[in-house]
Amino acid sequence: MFELMLCSLFTLLPDYLYRRYVQGKRLGKEITFFSVWFELRWGITGCLMLTIGLITLIFYFHPSTTSAMLFFRTVPIAPETVGRVAEVNVGYSAPVTKGSVLFTLDSSKQRAALESARRKIAEVDAELVAAKVDVVRAEAQLGQARSDHKQAKDELDVKSELQRRNPGIVPQRDIEKLQVAVDGRQAAIDAAAAAKLSTETRVVTLLPAEKASAEAALAQAQVELDKTIVRAGVDGRVEQFFLRPGDIVNPLMRPAGVLIPEGAGGRALQAGFGQIEAQVLQPGMVAEATCVSKPWIIIPMVITSVQDYIAAGQFRGGEQLIDASQAKPGTILAFLEPIAKDGLEDVTAGSSCIVNAYTSNHDKIASKDTGAFQGFVLHAIDAVGLVHAMLLRIQALLLPIKTLVLSGH
């Protein structure tokens, strides 16, 4: 409407003035409701053409969208294991701090495994004490074997010396028996030494390794037990937390709820603009927004980044071919931040907004390489952004009326 009124000042009004004061035609006389389409045909045609061109110019160089929202991040509340809820520590809606317990799962199986691991450690400790006793016993047996060997060796040496001095005084059969006894005592020494080494190896290497494995099993059992206690990972607030004791939760199929982190979505506004405006949208563009949750307020903003990809074009590899005709056209996603530090302070997270972005050609106009005609055109492009700014303010003014009265709610 504003574009039509503005264009009529340069087309329809001069045509009427010419008809009225040059040709002498008057409204209600020569210019009637039936003849106005013929009498003012040049002005009406020019007004329509100029209006269409002006609207195209405004909406292209100063893009607008109603697909803007203050998105906020949520964190799924899910345990690391499947289990049945034993206790819930928060209500339907409540603030939580990092590390606070949200709910616990039935942990009878994990506690039994933890107790089994503890008993295994106690068993290994008992075996270690017994093994140390075995080492002492093996040392005693080794000493006894050495003593018996020394006694048999001494007796063999004495009789061998007597046999050497007086051949035949000692029967050869006795010397052979003593030699066999000495060899047997030496074998006993070797067996006792091997038994001692085996016992020492068990004390020094085997049992410590078993204890380390038991301690690792204890630590694993403790980790599994800790998994039954679900805590908040960040400061925030739980909403619509319907979990109750007896429910089954699954980290893959049935999370327990969602946690909204503190300050989530409080600094950036995401707006989806038409694909035709991809060449116009640039980081650094000044923009304005008005949100449903904060009516009658215009929030000055700036575009901080423009996403290089259109979400509608993404796909996942699978067993079916993609048909491009079934894909819906997507939008160019732009991220906007308020110029003022507290610009979005009173805007509720998740609120819908209307956003206008404005093209600025100030640097091009100030450049020495820009000609007079080009500078005039760029001035005109920047100037018509005022119309869009006026439309946004009218939308902000009528937004409560449209929402509360005309929507029928």
Disulfide bonds with the S-S distance in Angstrom:
Cys291-Cys353 2.03
